[in-house]
Amino acid sequence: MHDRGWPEEGELVVCTVKDVKDFAAFVTLDEYSGREGLIHISEVAKGWIKHIRDFVREGQKVVCKVLNVNPERGHIDLSLKDVNEHQRREKIQEWKNEVKARKWIGFAAESAGVSPAEIEEKIYQRYGILYPAFEEILLEGDPLLKEMGFENAVRKALLDIASENVKISKVEIAGHLILTTSEDDGINTIRRALRSAQPKVEDVEIELKYIGAPKYRIKITAPNYKLAEDAIEKAANAAIGVMERVGGTGKFIRKQKSGKSA
């Protein structure tokens, strides 16, 4: 198994509560080969705590924020209260994905007759974590695995596992195009600008909607945020370019990411 060493301050980590005392909870860090950490009672929850066991118990999985790391003394100080519910859910999902990916690597290693550590090491070198690699393998296929230096048997095993198990979710991002012109034939210019804002991009859906002059909503649906960001930038720049070439103006206002959808 890849040795992740020590966590960094500010990092979110998944822990298993090992022992609960009156003044603190002792935990093991699931992602760091069972290294031990401490959650002082003052970091368990906001406000006054009468009974620490009202908040943590042995065997419980918790998500903590790393406050301090001292490798020389082997100390890791953690906070439970500094992690909100959204962060907790996202981190638990990430951890579950990593557990699945490690199992898949085990299957691939057995099928190809190599050690899991050999596969893990190459994936960690490129991605830092395991699960996103399988999404990229599904999208990019054999050329990616060749680039990473895997032999034929390993490539085939990883491709088979990715195709059988990974479901690529969609992400959506959106923004507003502000298009203005004072020319007599302005309506046709805006139509040309909007048509140019729908370039053909593989695996990407582009939707334009009239909000009210001079505002138009542009929404991008894509397999990942990088592809979505590239597409929305290309679309917006194309529309703005049409407007500026005839003396009009164009502006793009980015909205926050709307998140993933299945």
Secondary structure, 3 states (H helix, E strand, C coil): CCCCCCCCCCCEEEEEEEEECCCEEEEEECCCCCEEEEEEHHHCCCCCCCCHHHCCCCCCEEEEEEEEEECCCCEEEEECCCCCHHHHHHHHHHHHHHHHHHHHHHHHHHHHCCCHHHHHHHHHHHHCCCHHHHHHHHHHCHHHHHHCCCCHHHHHHHHHHHHHHCCCCEEEEEEEEEEECCCCCHHHHHHHHHHHCCCCCCCCEEEEEEEECCEEEEEEEECCHHHHHHHHHHHHHHHHHHHHHCCCEEEEEECCCCEEEC
